[in-house]
Amino acid sequence: MTLEDVIFLESPNHSGEYLIIAVKGTVLDFRYSRVEYVDQFSPLAESYLMYCMDSLTDQTVVIHSAMTCGIPSERVSWTSPAGTKYRIHFSADGVGNPMEWHFTMD
């Protein structure tokens, strides 16, 4: 891997956590966004799109993030070449350990 294979993104509210996403193959419509809680009956809603890339192939994305405790405030989403959509919401567990909060596939 070279630096040309690494993409660095930064949340405006970063607080010291880093997410590393290794893309093997190709993904389409890669999005890094802020999300917000609406109510208990609604999914987390995208409130602000921070970065969007049409496609990524065999690259590593390093995100300087702001992982909140409890309800996630950021999301990474993408579409496979076959058209399947994926979303991962990130947060921390409240004692300083990052965790994958929620993964969905449409």
Phi and psi restraints in degrees (range 20) as a CNS / XPLOR table:
assign (resid 1 and name C) (resid 2 and name N)
       (resid 2 and name CA) (resid 2 and name C) 1.0 -117.4 20.0 2
assign (resid 2 and name N) (resid 2 and name CA)
       (resid 2 and name C) (resid 3 and name N) 1.0 171.7 20.0 2
assign (resid 2 and name C) (resid 3 and name N)
       (resid 3 and name CA) (resid 3 and name C) 1.0 -63.3 20.0 2
assign (resid 3 and name N) (resid 3 and name CA)
       (resid 3 and name C) (resid 4 and name N) 1.0 -24.6 20.0 2
assign (resid 3 and name C) (resid 4 and name N)
       (resid 4 and name CA) (resid 4 and name C) 1.0 -67.3 20.0 2
assign (resid 4 and name N) (resid 4 and name CA)
       (resid 4 and name C) (resid 5 and name N) 1.0 -21.3 20.0 2
assign (resid 4 and name C) (resid 5 and name N)
       (resid 5 and name CA) (resid 5 and name C) 1.0 -89.0 20.0 2
assign (resid 5 and name N) (resid 5 and name CA)
       (resid 5 and name C) (resid 6 and name N) 1.0 -2.3 20.0 2
assign (resid 5 and name C) (resid 6 and name N)
       (resid 6 and name CA) (resid 6 and name C) 1.0 -113.0 20.0 2
assign (resid 6 and name N) (resid 6 and name CA)
       (resid 6 and name C) (resid 7 and name N) 1.0 131.6 20.0 2
assign (resid 6 and name C) (resid 7 and name N)
       (resid 7 and name CA) (resid 7 and name C) 1.0 -113.6 20.0 2
assign (resid 7 and name N) (resid 7 and name CA)
       (resid 7 and name C) (resid 8 and name N) 1.0 126.7 20.0 2
assign (resid 7 and name C) (resid 8 and name N)
       (resid 8 and name CA) (resid 8 and name C) 1.0 -104.7 20.0 2
assign (resid 8 and name N) (resid 8 and name CA)
       (resid 8 and name C) (resid 9 and name N) 1.0 125.4 20.0 2
assign (resid 8 and name C) (resid 9 and name N)
       (resid 9 and name CA) (resid 9 and name C) 1.0 -121.8 20.0 2
assign (resid 9 and name N) (resid 9 and name CA)
       (resid 9 and name C) (resid 10 and name N) 1.0 153.5 20.0 2
assign (resid 9 and name C) (resid 10 and name N)
       (resid 10 and name CA) (resid 10 and name C) 1.0 -138.1 20.0 2
assign (resid 10 and name N) (resid 10 and name CA)
       (resid 10 and name C) (resid 11 and name N) 1.0 131.5 20.0 2
assign (resid 10 and name C) (resid 11 and name N)
       (resid 11 and name CA) (resid 11 and name C) 1.0 -73.8 20.0 2
assign (resid 11 and name N) (resid 11 and name CA)
       (resid 11 and name C) (resid 12 and name N) 1.0 141.3 20.0 2
assign (resid 11 and name C) (resid 12 and name N)
       (resid 12 and name CA) (resid 12 and name C) 1.0 -60.3 20.0 2
assign (resid 12 and name N) (resid 12 and name CA)
       (resid 12 and name C) (resid 13 and name N) 1.0 -24.9 20.0 2
assign (resid 12 and name C) (resid 13 and name N)
       (resid 13 and name CA) (resid 13 and name C) 1.0 -107.3 20.0 2
assign (resid 13 and name N) (resid 13 and name CA)
       (resid 13 and name C) (resid 14 and name N) 1.0 26.5 20.0 2
assign (resid 13 and name C) (resid 14 and name N)
       (resid 14 and name CA) (resid 14 and name C) 1.0 -54.7 20.0 2
assign (resid 14 and name N) (resid 14 and name CA)
       (resid 14 and name C) (resid 15 and name N) 1.0 147.2 20.0 2
assign (resid 14 and name C) (resid 15 and name N)
       (resid 15 and name CA) (resid 15 and name C) 1.0 -134.3 20.0 2
assign (resid 15 and name N) (resid 15 and name CA)
       (resid 15 and name C) (resid 16 and name N) 1.0 15.9 20.0 2
assign (resid 15 and name C) (resid 16 and name N)
       (resid 16 and name CA) (resid 16 and name C) 1.0 113.7 20.0 2
assign (resid 16 and name N) (resid 16 and name CA)
       (resid 16 and name C) (resid 17 and name N) 1.0 -11.1 20.0 2
assign (resid 16 and name C) (resid 17 and name N)
       (resid 17 and name CA) (resid 17 and name C) 1.0 -88.0 20.0 2
assign (resid 17 and name N) (resid 17 and name CA)
       (resid 17 and name C) (resid 18 and name N) 1.0 149.8 20.0 2
assign (resid 17 and name C) (resid 18 and name N)
       (resid 18 and name CA) (resid 18 and name C) 1.0 -126.1 20.0 2
assign (resid 18 and name N) (resid 18 and name CA)
       (resid 18 and name C) (resid 19 and name N) 1.0 137.6 20.0 2
assign (resid 18 and name C) (resid 19 and name N)
       (resid 19 and name CA) (resid 19 and name C) 1.0 -109.9 20.0 2
assign (resid 19 and name N) (resid 19 and name CA)
       (resid 19 and name C) (resid 20 and name N) 1.0 135.4 20.0 2
assign (resid 19 and name C) (resid 20 and name N)
       (resid 20 and name CA) (resid 20 and name C) 1.0 -120.1 20.0 2
assign (resid 20 and name N) (resid 20 and name CA)
       (resid 20 and name C) (resid 21 and name N) 1.0 121.0 20.0 2
assign (resid 20 and name C) (resid 21 and name N)
       (resid 21 and name CA) (resid 21 and name C) 1.0 -119.2 20.0 2
assign (resid 21 and name N) (resid 21 and name CA)
       (resid 21 and name C) (resid 22 and name N) 1.0 116.4 20.0 2
assign (resid 21 and name C) (resid 22 and name N)
       (resid 22 and name CA) (resid 22 and name C) 1.0 -96.3 20.0 2
assign (resid 22 and name N) (resid 22 and name CA)
       (resid 22 and name C) (resid 23 and name N) 1.0 115.3 20.0 2
assign (resid 22 and name C) (resid 23 and name N)
       (resid 23 and name CA) (resid 23 and name C) 1.0 -93.3 20.0 2
assign (resid 23 and name N) (resid 23 and name CA)
       (resid 23 and name C) (resid 24 and name N) 1.0 115.7 20.0 2
assign (resid 23 and name C) (resid 24 and name N)
       (resid 24 and name CA) (resid 24 and name C) 1.0 -107.3 20.0 2
assign (resid 24 and name N) (resid 24 and name CA)
       (resid 24 and name C) (resid 25 and name N) 1.0 119.5 20.0 2
assign (resid 24 and name C) (resid 25 and name N)
       (resid 25 and name CA) (resid 25 and name C) 1.0 90.4 20.0 2
assign (resid 25 and name N) (resid 25 and name CA)
       (resid 25 and name C) (resid 26 and name N) 1.0 -147.5 20.0 2
assign (resid 25 and name C) (resid 26 and name N)
       (resid 26 and name CA) (resid 26 and name C) 1.0 -122.0 20.0 2
assign (resid 26 and name N) (resid 26 and name CA)
       (resid 26 and name C) (resid 27 and name N) 1.0 138.0 20.0 2
assign (resid 26 and name C) (resid 27 and name N)
       (resid 27 and name CA) (resid 27 and name C) 1.0 -124.9 20.0 2
assign (resid 27 and name N) (resid 27 and name CA)
       (resid 27 and name C) (resid 28 and name N) 1.0 152.9 20.0 2
assign (resid 27 and name C) (resid 28 and name N)
       (resid 28 and name CA) (resid 28 and name C) 1.0 -116.2 20.0 2
assign (resid 28 and name N) (resid 28 and name CA)
       (resid 28 and name C) (resid 29 and name N) 1.0 157.2 20.0 2
assign (resid 28 and name C) (resid 29 and name N)
       (resid 29 and name CA) (resid 29 and name C) 1.0 47.0 20.0 2
assign (resid 29 and name N) (resid 29 and name CA)
       (resid 29 and name C) (resid 30 and name N) 1.0 56.0 20.0 2
assign (resid 29 and name C) (resid 30 and name N)
       (resid 30 and name CA) (resid 30 and name C) 1.0 -75.3 20.0 2
assign (resid 30 and name N) (resid 30 and name CA)
       (resid 30 and name C) (resid 31 and name N) 1.0 124.7 20.0 2
assign (resid 30 and name C) (resid 31 and name N)
       (resid 31 and name CA) (resid 31 and name C) 1.0 -129.9 20.0 2
assign (resid 31 and name N) (resid 31 and name CA)
       (resid 31 and name C) (resid 32 and name N) 1.0 137.5 20.0 2
assign (resid 31 and name C) (resid 32 and name N)
       (resid 32 and name CA) (resid 32 and name C) 1.0 -121.7 20.0 2
assign (resid 32 and name N) (resid 32 and name CA)
       (resid 32 and name C) (resid 33 and name N) 1.0 117.8 20.0 2
assign (resid 32 and name C) (resid 33 and name N)
       (resid 33 and name CA) (resid 33 and name C) 1.0 -142.1 20.0 2
assign (resid 33 and name N) (resid 33 and name CA)
       (resid 33 and name C) (resid 34 and name N) 1.0 160.7 20.0 2
assign (resid 33 and name C) (resid 34 and name N)
       (resid 34 and name CA) (resid 34 and name C) 1.0 -85.4 20.0 2
assign (resid 34 and name N) (resid 34 and name CA)
       (resid 34 and name C) (resid 35 and name N) 1.0 146.5 20.0 2
assign (resid 34 and name C) (resid 35 and name N)
       (resid 35 and name CA) (resid 35 and name C) 1.0 -129.4 20.0 2
assign (resid 35 and name N) (resid 35 and name CA)
       (resid 35 and name C) (resid 36 and name N) 1.0 160.4 20.0 2
assign (resid 35 and name C) (resid 36 and name N)
       (resid 36 and name CA) (resid 36 and name C) 1.0 -137.9 20.0 2
assign (resid 36 and name N) (resid 36 and name CA)
       (resid 36 and name C) (resid 37 and name N) 1.0 151.3 20.0 2
assign (resid 36 and name C) (resid 37 and name N)
       (resid 37 and name CA) (resid 37 and name C) 1.0 -79.0 20.0 2
assign (resid 37 and name N) (resid 37 and name CA)
       (resid 37 and name C) (resid 38 and name N) 1.0 128.2 20.0 2
assign (resid 37 and name C) (resid 38 and name N)
       (resid 38 and name CA) (resid 38 and name C) 1.0 -98.6 20.0 2
assign (resid 38 and name N) (resid 38 and name CA)
       (resid 38 and name C) (resid 39 and name N) 1.0 -61.6 20.0 2
assign (resid 38 and name C) (resid 39 and name N)
       (resid 39 and name CA) (resid 39 and name C) 1.0 -162.7 20.0 2
assign (resid 39 and name N) (resid 39 and name CA)
       (resid 39 and name C) (resid 40 and name N) 1.0 175.6 20.0 2
assign (resid 39 and name C) (resid 40 and name N)
       (resid 40 and name CA) (resid 40 and name C) 1.0 -68.2 20.0 2
assign (resid 40 and name N) (resid 40 and name CA)
       (resid 40 and name C) (resid 41 and name N) 1.0 -12.5 20.0 2
assign (resid 40 and name C) (resid 41 and name N)
       (resid 41 and name CA) (resid 41 and name C) 1.0 -102.4 20.0 2
assign (resid 41 and name N) (resid 41 and name CA)
       (resid 41 and name C) (resid 42 and name N) 1.0 -2.3 20.0 2
assign (resid 41 and name C) (resid 42 and name N)
       (resid 42 and name CA) (resid 42 and name C) 1.0 -117.2 20.0 2
assign (resid 42 and name N) (resid 42 and name CA)
       (resid 42 and name C) (resid 43 and name N) 1.0 148.3 20.0 2
assign (resid 42 and name C) (resid 43 and name N)
       (resid 43 and name CA) (resid 43 and name C) 1.0 -70.7 20.0 2
assign (resid 43 and name N) (resid 43 and name CA)
       (resid 43 and name C) (resid 44 and name N) 1.0 163.7 20.0 2
assign (resid 43 and name C) (resid 44 and name N)
       (resid 44 and name CA) (resid 44 and name C) 1.0 -60.2 20.0 2
assign (resid 44 and name N) (resid 44 and name CA)
       (resid 44 and name C) (resid 45 and name N) 1.0 134.0 20.0 2
assign (resid 44 and name C) (resid 45 and name N)
       (resid 45 and name CA) (resid 45 and name C) 1.0 -102.0 20.0 2
assign (resid 45 and name N) (resid 45 and name CA)
       (resid 45 and name C) (resid 46 and name N) 1.0 138.2 20.0 2
assign (resid 45 and name C) (resid 46 and name N)
       (resid 46 and name CA) (resid 46 and name C) 1.0 -67.5 20.0 2
assign (resid 46 and name N) (resid 46 and name CA)
       (resid 46 and name C) (resid 47 and name N) 1.0 123.4 20.0 2
assign (resid 46 and name C) (resid 47 and name N)
       (resid 47 and name CA) (resid 47 and name C) 1.0 -106.9 20.0 2
assign (resid 47 and name N) (resid 47 and name CA)
       (resid 47 and name C) (resid 48 and name N) 1.0 -22.7 20.0 2
assign (resid 47 and name C) (resid 48 and name N)
       (resid 48 and name CA) (resid 48 and name C) 1.0 -158.8 20.0 2
assign (resid 48 and name N) (resid 48 and name CA)
       (resid 48 and name C) (resid 49 and name N) 1.0 123.4 20.0 2
assign (resid 48 and name C) (resid 49 and name N)
       (resid 49 and name CA) (resid 49 and name C) 1.0 -87.9 20.0 2
assign (resid 49 and name N) (resid 49 and name CA)
       (resid 49 and name C) (resid 50 and name N) 1.0 115.8 20.0 2
assign (resid 49 and name C) (resid 50 and name N)
       (resid 50 and name CA) (resid 50 and name C) 1.0 -88.1 20.0 2
assign (resid 50 and name N) (resid 50 and name CA)
       (resid 50 and name C) (resid 51 and name N) 1.0 -41.7 20.0 2
assign (resid 50 and name C) (resid 51 and name N)
       (resid 51 and name CA) (resid 51 and name C) 1.0 -146.0 20.0 2
assign (resid 51 and name N) (resid 51 and name CA)
       (resid 51 and name C) (resid 52 and name N) 1.0 145.0 20.0 2
assign (resid 51 and name C) (resid 52 and name N)
       (resid 52 and name CA) (resid 52 and name C) 1.0 -144.2 20.0 2
assign (resid 52 and name N) (resid 52 and name CA)
       (resid 52 and name C) (resid 53 and name N) 1.0 132.4 20.0 2
assign (resid 52 and name C) (resid 53 and name N)
       (resid 53 and name CA) (resid 53 and name C) 1.0 -128.3 20.0 2
assign (resid 53 and name N) (resid 53 and name CA)
       (resid 53 and name C) (resid 54 and name N) 1.0 134.5 20.0 2
assign (resid 53 and name C) (resid 54 and name N)
       (resid 54 and name CA) (resid 54 and name C) 1.0 -60.3 20.0 2
assign (resid 54 and name N) (resid 54 and name CA)
       (resid 54 and name C) (resid 55 and name N) 1.0 -41.7 20.0 2
assign (resid 54 and name C) (resid 55 and name N)
       (resid 55 and name CA) (resid 55 and name C) 1.0 -158.1 20.0 2
assign (resid 55 and name N) (resid 55 and name CA)
       (resid 55 and name C) (resid 56 and name N) 1.0 153.7 20.0 2
assign (resid 55 and name C) (resid 56 and name N)
       (resid 56 and name CA) (resid 56 and name C) 1.0 -133.2 20.0 2
assign (resid 56 and name N) (resid 56 and name CA)
       (resid 56 and name C) (resid 57 and name N) 1.0 139.7 20.0 2
assign (resid 56 and name C) (resid 57 and name N)
       (resid 57 and name CA) (resid 57 and name C) 1.0 -135.7 20.0 2
assign (resid 57 and name N) (resid 57 and name CA)
       (resid 57 and name C) (resid 58 and name N) 1.0 121.1 20.0 2
assign (resid 57 and name C) (resid 58 and name N)
       (resid 58 and name CA) (resid 58 and name C) 1.0 48.2 20.0 2
assign (resid 58 and name N) (resid 58 and name CA)
       (resid 58 and name C) (resid 59 and name N) 1.0 51.4 20.0 2
assign (resid 58 and name C) (resid 59 and name N)
       (resid 59 and name CA) (resid 59 and name C) 1.0 -127.5 20.0 2
assign (resid 59 and name N) (resid 59 and name CA)
       (resid 59 and name C) (resid 60 and name N) 1.0 162.5 20.0 2
assign (resid 59 and name C) (resid 60 and name N)
       (resid 60 and name CA) (resid 60 and name C) 1.0 -112.6 20.0 2
assign (resid 60 and name N) (resid 60 and name CA)
       (resid 60 and name C) (resid 61 and name N) 1.0 132.5 20.0 2
assign (resid 60 and name C) (resid 61 and name N)
       (resid 61 and name CA) (resid 61 and name C) 1.0 -108.8 20.0 2
assign (resid 61 and name N) (resid 61 and name CA)
       (resid 61 and name C) (resid 62 and name N) 1.0 123.5 20.0 2
assign (resid 61 and name C) (resid 62 and name N)
       (resid 62 and name CA) (resid 62 and name C) 1.0 -110.4 20.0 2
assign (resid 62 and name N) (resid 62 and name CA)
       (resid 62 and name C) (resid 63 and name N) 1.0 121.2 20.0 2
assign (resid 62 and name C) (resid 63 and name N)
       (resid 63 and name CA) (resid 63 and name C) 1.0 -114.3 20.0 2
assign (resid 63 and name N) (resid 63 and name CA)
       (resid 63 and name C) (resid 64 and name N) 1.0 121.8 20.0 2
assign (resid 63 and name C) (resid 64 and name N)
       (resid 64 and name CA) (resid 64 and name C) 1.0 -83.6 20.0 2
assign (resid 64 and name N) (resid 64 and name CA)
       (resid 64 and name C) (resid 65 and name N) 1.0 106.6 20.0 2
assign (resid 64 and name C) (resid 65 and name N)
       (resid 65 and name CA) (resid 65 and name C) 1.0 -108.6 20.0 2
assign (resid 65 and name N) (resid 65 and name CA)
       (resid 65 and name C) (resid 66 and name N) 1.0 177.1 20.0 2
assign (resid 65 and name C) (resid 66 and name N)
       (resid 66 and name CA) (resid 66 and name C) 1.0 -128.8 20.0 2
assign (resid 66 and name N) (resid 66 and name CA)
       (resid 66 and name C) (resid 67 and name N) 1.0 77.3 20.0 2
assign (resid 66 and name C) (resid 67 and name N)
       (resid 67 and name CA) (resid 67 and name C) 1.0 -74.8 20.0 2
assign (resid 67 and name N) (resid 67 and name CA)
       (resid 67 and name C) (resid 68 and name N) 1.0 114.9 20.0 2
assign (resid 67 and name C) (resid 68 and name N)
       (resid 68 and name CA) (resid 68 and name C) 1.0 -84.3 20.0 2
assign (resid 68 and name N) (resid 68 and name CA)
       (resid 68 and name C) (resid 69 and name N) 1.0 160.9 20.0 2
assign (resid 68 and name C) (resid 69 and name N)
       (resid 69 and name CA) (resid 69 and name C) 1.0 -85.6 20.0 2
assign (resid 69 and name N) (resid 69 and name CA)
       (resid 69 and name C) (resid 70 and name N) 1.0 136.4 20.0 2
assign (resid 69 and name C) (resid 70 and name N)
       (resid 70 and name CA) (resid 70 and name C) 1.0 85.6 20.0 2
assign (resid 70 and name N) (resid 70 and name CA)
       (resid 70 and name C) (resid 71 and name N) 1.0 -119.7 20.0 2
assign (resid 70 and name C) (resid 71 and name N)
       (resid 71 and name CA) (resid 71 and name C) 1.0 -66.4 20.0 2
assign (resid 71 and name N) (resid 71 and name CA)
       (resid 71 and name C) (resid 72 and name N) 1.0 126.3 20.0 2
assign (resid 71 and name C) (resid 72 and name N)
       (resid 72 and name CA) (resid 72 and name C) 1.0 -63.1 20.0 2
assign (resid 72 and name N) (resid 72 and name CA)
       (resid 72 and name C) (resid 73 and name N) 1.0 150.6 20.0 2
assign (resid 72 and name C) (resid 73 and name N)
       (resid 73 and name CA) (resid 73 and name C) 1.0 -121.4 20.0 2
assign (resid 73 and name N) (resid 73 and name CA)
       (resid 73 and name C) (resid 74 and name N) 1.0 -2.1 20.0 2
assign (resid 73 and name C) (resid 74 and name N)
       (resid 74 and name CA) (resid 74 and name C) 1.0 -136.2 20.0 2
assign (resid 74 and name N) (resid 74 and name CA)
       (resid 74 and name C) (resid 75 and name N) 1.0 154.4 20.0 2
assign (resid 74 and name C) (resid 75 and name N)
       (resid 75 and name CA) (resid 75 and name C) 1.0 -143.6 20.0 2
assign (resid 75 and name N) (resid 75 and name CA)
       (resid 75 and name C) (resid 76 and name N) 1.0 145.1 20.0 2
assign (resid 75 and name C) (resid 76 and name N)
       (resid 76 and name CA) (resid 76 and name C) 1.0 -116.5 20.0 2
assign (resid 76 and name N) (resid 76 and name CA)
       (resid 76 and name C) (resid 77 and name N) 1.0 132.6 20.0 2
assign (resid 76 and name C) (resid 77 and name N)
       (resid 77 and name CA) (resid 77 and name C) 1.0 -137.9 20.0 2
assign (resid 77 and name N) (resid 77 and name CA)
       (resid 77 and name C) (resid 78 and name N) 1.0 156.6 20.0 2
assign (resid 77 and name C) (resid 78 and name N)
       (resid 78 and name CA) (resid 78 and name C) 1.0 -160.6 20.0 2
assign (resid 78 and name N) (resid 78 and name CA)
       (resid 78 and name C) (resid 79 and name N) 1.0 169.2 20.0 2
assign (resid 78 and name C) (resid 79 and name N)
       (resid 79 and name CA) (resid 79 and name C) 1.0 -123.8 20.0 2
assign (resid 79 and name N) (resid 79 and name CA)
       (resid 79 and name C) (resid 80 and name N) 1.0 136.7 20.0 2
assign (resid 79 and name C) (resid 80 and name N)
       (resid 80 and name CA) (resid 80 and name C) 1.0 -76.2 20.0 2
assign (resid 80 and name N) (resid 80 and name CA)
       (resid 80 and name C) (resid 81 and name N) 1.0 161.8 20.0 2
assign (resid 80 and name C) (resid 81 and name N)
       (resid 81 and name CA) (resid 81 and name C) 1.0 -59.0 20.0 2
assign (resid 81 and name N) (resid 81 and name CA)
       (resid 81 and name C) (resid 82 and name N) 1.0 -23.9 20.0 2
assign (resid 81 and name C) (resid 82 and name N)
       (resid 82 and name CA) (resid 82 and name C) 1.0 -82.1 20.0 2
assign (resid 82 and name N) (resid 82 and name CA)
       (resid 82 and name C) (resid 83 and name N) 1.0 -5.6 20.0 2
assign (resid 82 and name C) (resid 83 and name N)
       (resid 83 and name CA) (resid 83 and name C) 1.0 99.8 20.0 2
assign (resid 83 and name N) (resid 83 and name CA)
       (resid 83 and name C) (resid 84 and name N) 1.0 0.2 20.0 2
assign (resid 83 and name C) (resid 84 and name N)
       (resid 84 and name CA) (resid 84 and name C) 1.0 -76.3 20.0 2
assign (resid 84 and name N) (resid 84 and name CA)
       (resid 84 and name C) (resid 85 and name N) 1.0 134.4 20.0 2
assign (resid 84 and name C) (resid 85 and name N)
       (resid 85 and name CA) (resid 85 and name C) 1.0 -101.6 20.0 2
assign (resid 85 and name N) (resid 85 and name CA)
       (resid 85 and name C) (resid 86 and name N) 1.0 138.7 20.0 2
assign (resid 85 and name C) (resid 86 and name N)
       (resid 86 and name CA) (resid 86 and name C) 1.0 -126.3 20.0 2
assign (resid 86 and name N) (resid 86 and name CA)
       (resid 86 and name C) (resid 87 and name N) 1.0 147.7 20.0 2
assign (resid 86 and name C) (resid 87 and name N)
       (resid 87 and name CA) (resid 87 and name C) 1.0 -141.4 20.0 2
assign (resid 87 and name N) (resid 87 and name CA)
       (resid 87 and name C) (resid 88 and name N) 1.0 137.8 20.0 2
assign (resid 87 and name C) (resid 88 and name N)
       (resid 88 and name CA) (resid 88 and name C) 1.0 -128.3 20.0 2
assign (resid 88 and name N) (resid 88 and name CA)
       (resid 88 and name C) (resid 89 and name N) 1.0 126.0 20.0 2
assign (resid 88 and name C) (resid 89 and name N)
       (resid 89 and name CA) (resid 89 and name C) 1.0 -101.5 20.0 2
assign (resid 89 and name N) (resid 89 and name CA)
       (resid 89 and name C) (resid 90 and name N) 1.0 135.9 20.0 2
assign (resid 89 and name C) (resid 90 and name N)
       (resid 90 and name CA) (resid 90 and name C) 1.0 -115.0 20.0 2
assign (resid 90 and name N) (resid 90 and name CA)
       (resid 90 and name C) (resid 91 and name N) 1.0 143.8 20.0 2
assign (resid 90 and name C) (resid 91 and name N)
       (resid 91 and name CA) (resid 91 and name C) 1.0 -157.5 20.0 2
assign (resid 91 and name N) (resid 91 and name CA)
       (resid 91 and name C) (resid 92 and name N) 1.0 -176.6 20.0 2
assign (resid 91 and name C) (resid 92 and name N)
       (resid 92 and name CA) (resid 92 and name C) 1.0 -114.4 20.0 2
assign (resid 92 and name N) (resid 92 and name CA)
       (resid 92 and name C) (resid 93 and name N) 1.0 165.4 20.0 2
assign (resid 92 and name C) (resid 93 and name N)
       (resid 93 and name CA) (resid 93 and name C) 1.0 -89.5 20.0 2
assign (resid 93 and name N) (resid 93 and name CA)
       (resid 93 and name C) (resid 94 and name N) 1.0 4.2 20.0 2
assign (resid 93 and name C) (resid 94 and name N)
       (resid 94 and name CA) (resid 94 and name C) 1.0 97.9 20.0 2
assign (resid 94 and name N) (resid 94 and name CA)
       (resid 94 and name C) (resid 95 and name N) 1.0 -13.4 20.0 2
assign (resid 94 and name C) (resid 95 and name N)
       (resid 95 and name CA) (resid 95 and name C) 1.0 -122.2 20.0 2
assign (resid 95 and name N) (resid 95 and name CA)
       (resid 95 and name C) (resid 96 and name N) 1.0 23.5 20.0 2
assign (resid 95 and name C) (resid 96 and name N)
       (resid 96 and name CA) (resid 96 and name C) 1.0 92.8 20.0 2
assign (resid 96 and name N) (resid 96 and name CA)
       (resid 96 and name C) (resid 97 and name N) 1.0 2.6 20.0 2
assign (resid 96 and name C) (resid 97 and name N)
       (resid 97 and name CA) (resid 97 and name C) 1.0 -100.3 20.0 2
assign (resid 97 and name N) (resid 97 and name CA)
       (resid 97 and name C) (resid 98 and name N) 1.0 121.3 20.0 2
assign (resid 97 and name C) (resid 98 and name N)
       (resid 98 and name CA) (resid 98 and name C) 1.0 -68.1 20.0 2
assign (resid 98 and name N) (resid 98 and name CA)
       (resid 98 and name C) (resid 99 and name N) 1.0 148.9 20.0 2
assign (resid 98 and name C) (resid 99 and name N)
       (resid 99 and name CA) (resid 99 and name C) 1.0 -146.9 20.0 2
assign (resid 99 and name N) (resid 99 and name CA)
       (resid 99 and name C) (resid 100 and name N) 1.0 156.7 20.0 2
assign (resid 99 and name C) (resid 100 and name N)
       (resid 100 and name CA) (resid 100 and name C) 1.0 -83.5 20.0 2
assign (resid 100 and name N) (resid 100 and name CA)
       (resid 100 and name C) (resid 101 and name N) 1.0 117.7 20.0 2
assign (resid 100 and name C) (resid 101 and name N)
       (resid 101 and name CA) (resid 101 and name C) 1.0 -79.3 20.0 2
assign (resid 101 and name N) (resid 101 and name CA)
       (resid 101 and name C) (resid 102 and name N) 1.0 -47.4 20.0 2
assign (resid 101 and name C) (resid 102 and name N)
       (resid 102 and name CA) (resid 102 and name C) 1.0 -158.0 20.0 2
assign (resid 102 and name N) (resid 102 and name CA)
       (resid 102 and name C) (resid 103 and name N) 1.0 129.3 20.0 2
assign (resid 102 and name C) (resid 103 and name N)
       (resid 103 and name CA) (resid 103 and name C) 1.0 -121.0 20.0 2
assign (resid 103 and name N) (resid 103 and name CA)
       (resid 103 and name C) (resid 104 and name N) 1.0 128.0 20.0 2
assign (resid 103 and name C) (resid 104 and name N)
       (resid 104 and name CA) (resid 104 and name C) 1.0 -130.3 20.0 2
assign (resid 104 and name N) (resid 104 and name CA)
       (resid 104 and name C) (resid 105 and name N) 1.0 152.8 20.0 2
assign (resid 104 and name C) (resid 105 and name N)
       (resid 105 and name CA) (resid 105 and name C) 1.0 -135.4 20.0 2
assign (resid 105 and name N) (resid 105 and name CA)
       (resid 105 and name C) (resid 106 and name N) 1.0 125.8 20.0 2
